[in-house]
């Protein structure tokens, strides 16, 4: 009985690993920034956290919207419709480009909010110039996402991974040169980190397009676009799928962003500790994201074939694989929670030693809670991917709204600001929202697939 599911592990893993490595590449940009900026002090680390909180909200909308391209391409590929796959990419790329520009503009208009959020003044002053450059990097990032989702829709997950790895090398090198002023370069501090992020995302976009264009089987897909001929039906379908998907990701990212802001109200050290725990958790979350993409691709293909019994079996196999992996991560966090925060800060810095030790202690407490929500977080994003493969987006959007903002956020706010739990209380709220989301999304998936098989 169990073998019906475990026999899919090898193929699912092969499909997911390049996606995971590519996703980790996005997170590793932030990881490298945090470690290098953390050497400058806790105020600089908190400033990067605050600036990125705005960017992450916008990024969630862009990445969430772009996911509409994958199930459309996967379904077209399953049905042997090459023209449909190219049309999905063309219209998706146009919409993603416009969205990236719009998100940059919204962040520029929203900058005055930084002064109204009761954040530490020194942190706000440092974050604004950093925010300008990183916000602009959203334009190439969301365009890259269009090509990435298209490539994944054809089950070609390795090319985005290659581009992301190359971009990370560029980011780390530029960070080292520009943050610290190495090898004769100017010492720019966190502005150097922002320049590294922007440059790496431009290179990532150019490299992915170049690799796809040079491959014979992709050349016709990614060249010869006629943007004068836009089909309203295709645009509507992408928006119909993309907008709810963007909201799903927005609701989740926004509650983590709210956690950053609430931590800022508690002070710069709680905010820096929150950033460390959040950065570590986001790296393990990318494994769930990668498996979620695998679920979306495989469910989309089976939907194109109208093979609903296998669709359910394959999806359950990915859920089971996710559960096993996330239990391992939970143990990993429990065992390493006291050591991981020391990677980010210089414990031997005599000037900032008191602040650094406080941040390390707080972060270790947050990682204790983060260990338990690994399981909920991984499962909810994988089930969400399976539902996107079914092109079921409206009800899951409502579920994520209820889970994160009617259950999770009130608990974050009350425990964080009105009890002695403070930072730990914020993360208990996050755990509550993620667990509620995972349970409700699974109930939805179970009901839908049983109905499809029965009909």
N, C-alpha and C positions, 0 to 999 in steps of 0.2 A: 504493500500500500504506500509506504513512505517513498519507495523507489520511483513511483510515478512523478514525484516532485523533485527528488534529489538528482535524477538523471538530467534535469535541465540546468543544474548548477554550473557545469563547465561552460556551456554556451552563453548562459546569462553573464557569467563572470568575464568571459572573453569580450563580450559586447560592452560591459559596464566599465572595465578597467581603464580603457583609454579616456572615457568620459570622466571618470573619477580623477585621473591624473590631470586632465584639462581643468576640471573644476578646482582641484587643489592648487593649480597654477594661479587662478584668480585669487584664492585665499592666501597663497604664499606671497603674493605681492604685498598684501596687508601684513602678513607675518614678518617679512623682511623689514618693512617700514617700521613696525612696532618695536622690533628688537633693536634696530639701529637708532631710532628716535628715543627709545627708552634709555639709551646711554647718555642722552642730553639732560634728562631729568623727568620727574613725574608730571610737571606742568606741560611739558612738550608732548608726552605720551597722552595726557588727557586732551590736549588740543587736537591731536590727530584723531582721537576717538570722537570728539565733538564734531569736527569737520566731516568725518566719514559718516557720521550718523545721518546727516542730510543727504550725502551722496548715496548711501545704501538704500534709503527710501526710494530715491529716483531710480537707482539701478534695479531695484526689485520690480518696478513697473516696466522698465525696458526689457529685462531678461524674461519676466513673466509673460509679457506680450509676445516676445519672439518665439516662445514655446509653441505657439499656434502653428508654426511652420512645420514642425516635426511630424505630428500626426497626419497632416494633409499630404506631406511628401511620402510618409510610410504607407498610407492607404493607397496613394497613386502607384507607388512602387509595387505593392502587393497585387494591384489590379493590372500591372503592366502598362500604365498610362504615363509615358515619359513627358508628354506635353503638359499634363496636369501638374507634374512635379516641378517643371521649369516655371510654370505660371505661378505656383505657390511661392517659389523663391523670388521671382521678380516683384510681385506685389508685396510680399513680406519685407523685402529689402527696402523698397520705397517707404513703406509705413514705418519701419524701424529707424531709417535715417531721419525722417520728419520728427519722430518721437524723441530721438536722441537730442536733436536741436531744441525741441520744446522743453525737455527736462532740464537742459543747461540753463535756458531762460528762466524757468520757474525757480531754480536754485538761486540765481542772481537776484530775483525779486524777493526771495525769502530770507536773504541774509540779515536784514534788520531784526528778524526774530531772535537771533543769537543774543541780542542785548536785552531781550524781554523774558528770558527763560531762567533767570536766577542762577546762572552759571558763574563760576569763579572768573572775575574780570581778566586776570592774566591769561587764563585759558582761552577766553573769547578773542583777546587781542592777537594771540598766536594763531588761532584757527582760521581767521578770515582770509589772509593771503593764501594759505594752504588750500582752502576750499575753492578759490577761484580756478586754480589750475586743475585740480582733481575733478571738479564739476565739468570742465570742458572735455576731459577724457571720456566722459559718457558718450559723446558722439561717435568716436571710433569704436568704443566698446559695444554699443547697441548694434552698430552695423556689422561688427564681427559676429555678434550673436545670430544675426540672420543667416550668415553663411554656415555657422556652426550647427544651427538647428536643421538646416537643409542637409548638411553632410550626415548628421546623425539619423535623419529620416530615411536615408539610403543605407543605414547600418554601417556607414563608414565613419567610425568614431575616432580613428587614430590621427587624422589630419589636424583637427582642432587641437588635439593634444600636443602635436609637434610645434604648432604655432605658439601655444601657451608656454611651453617649456622655453622656447627661444626668447619669448618676451620676458620671462622671469630672469633669465641670465642678464638681459639688458637692464632690467630694473635694479637688480642687486649691484651690478657694476656702477651704474649711475648714482645709486644711493650712496655707495661707499665714496665715490669721488666728490659728490656735491653736498652731502650732509656734513661730512667731516673736513672737506677741503683737501683731499689727498692728491698727491702727484701734481701740485701746482694749480688745481682747480679751486674756484672760490668756495669758501665755507658758507653754505646757505642754510644749514639747519633743516627745519621741516619743509622749507620751500624746495630744497634739493630732493626730498622724498616725493614731493608733488610732481616735480619735473620728471623724475624717474618713472612714476606711474603713467604720466601722459605719454611719454616717448614709447614705453613698452606696449601700450594699447594701440598706438598707431602702427607700430611694427607688427603686432599680432594680426591686425586686420589685413595689412598688405601681404603678409606671408601666407595666410590661409587662402586668400584669393589666388595668389600665384600658384600655390600647390594644386588647387582644384583646376585652375585653367590649364596647367601643364599635363594633367592626366586626361587621356583620350576619352575615357568613359564619363568624365565630368565636364569636358570642355564646352560641349554644346549647351549644357545646363547653365553655365555661369557666364557665357558670352552672348553677344547679339541681342541684348534686351531692347525692346522697342517700348520706351516709356511713354510714347505718344498714344499707344493703344493700351488703355487701362480698362479692365473689365470690372464693372461695379459689383457683379455677383461674387467674384473672387475676393475683392476688397471687403465686402460685407461678411463673407465667410471667415476671413482671417480676423476681422474685428470682432465678430461674434464669438470666436474661440479665444482670441488673444486678450480682449478686455477683461473677461472674467478671470482668466489665468493670471493676468497682471494683478488684479485685485487680490487673488488668493495669496500670491507671493507678497504683495504689499501689506496685507493684514498681518502676516507672520513677521516680516522684517520690521514693520512699524512697532510691534510690541517690544521687540528687542531694542529698537531705537528709543522707545519710551523708557526702557530700563536704563539706557545710557543717560538720558536726561534726568531721571529720578536720582540716579547715582550722583550726577553733577550737583543736585540740590544738597546731597549729603556731604559733598566736598570733593576736592581734586583727588585725594587718595582713594576713596571709594570708587570714583569714576575710573581711575587708572586700573584698579583691581578688577572692576567690571570688564574693562577692555581686554585684560589678559585672559580672563575666563571665557569671554565671548569669542576672542580670536582662536583659542584652543578648541572650543566647541564647534566653531564654524568649519574647522579643518575636518573633524570627524563627520560633520553634517554633509560634507561633499561626497562621502562614500554613499550616504543615503540618496543624495541628489543623483549621483551616477547610476545607481540601481533604479531610481525612479525614471530616468531617461530610458534605461533598458526595458523597464516595464511599459513605458509609453510606446516605444518602437515595436516591441513584440505584440502588444495588445492591438496596436494600430494595424500591423500586418495581418493578424488573425481576423480583425474586423473586416479588412478588405477581402479576405478569403471567406468570410461569413462562417468561420469555424469556431463557434462560441464555447463548445465544451473544452477544446484545447486552450482557448483564450483564458478561461477561468483556471485551468490546471497550471498553465504557464505563469499566470499572475500570482497564484498562491505559492508557487515554487520560489518566486522572487521575494515574496513577503517572508517566507520561512528563512531564506538565505540572509535577508536583512536582519531578522531577529537574532540569528546566531552571531552575526558580525557585531551588532550593537551591544550584545552582552559582553563580548570581548572588550569593546571600547569602555564599557562601564567599569569593568575590572581594572582596566588600564588607568582610568581617571582616579579611581579609588586608591590605587597603589602609588601613583605618581603625583598626587595633588600638592604635596609639600615641596616637591622639587621643581615641577614645571614653571612656577612663577619666577624662580631664580634665573631662568634663561633670559627674561626680559629686562632685568634690572641689575645694576652693578652693586652687589651687596658690600663691596669694599670701598665704595665712594664715601669718604668721611663727611663731605658737605651734605649729601642727601641721604645719609645712612638711616636716620630715624624714619623718614618718609618711605624709603624703599622697604624697610623691614615691616612697616605697617601694611603697605600694599601687598607684600608677599603673604602675610598672615591672612588678610581679607580674601585674597584670591584663592588661597587653599580652602577656605570655608565655602566659597562659591563653587569650586570644583567638586566638592562633596555632593552638592545638589545636582550639578551638571552630570555627574556620573549616572544618576538615576534617570535623567531625562534623555540620555542617549537613545534608549530603546523607543520611547514615545516619539522623539524627533525623527529618527530614522524611518520608523514604520509609517508615520503620517505622510512624509514626503513621497515614499514609494507608492503608497496606496493612491495618493493624489496623481502620481504619474500614470498609474494604470487607468484611472478615471479619465485623464486627458486623452489617453489612447483610445478610449471609448467615445471621445468627443463629448463627454458629460462634464460641463463646466459650471453651469448656473447653480445647481444645488450645492456642489462642493464649495463654491464661493460663499454661500450663505453659512455653511457649516464652519468655515474658517473664521468668518466674522463673529459668529456666536462663541466659538471656542476661545479665540484670542482676546476679543474685546468685551464680551459679556461675562466671561468666566475668568480668563487669565489676568487681564489688566486691572480690574478692581482689586484682586488679591495682591498683585504687585504693588499697587498704590497704597493700599491700607497697611500691609505688612512692612513695606519699605519706609513709609513716612510716619506711621502712627503706632509702631510697636518697637520693641528693643531688637527685633530681628534685623531691621535695617536692610543692608545689602543682601543678606541671606534670604530675607522675606521677599525681596524683589524676584529672586531666582526661584523661590517656591511658587510664586505666581506664574512664572514662565513654564515651570514643570506642569502645573495644573492645566494651563491652556493647551500645551502640546499633547497631554494625555487625553483630554476631551476631544481634541481634533482627531487623533488616531482612532479612537473608539467610534466616533460618529462617521468618519470616512469609510471605515471598514464595513459598518452596517449598510452604508449606501452601496458600496461595491458588491457586497454579498447579495443584496436585494436585486440590483440591476443585472448581474450575470446570471442568476438563477432564472430571472424572467426571460432573458434572451435565449437561454437554453430551452426553457419550457415552450417558448413560442416558435 
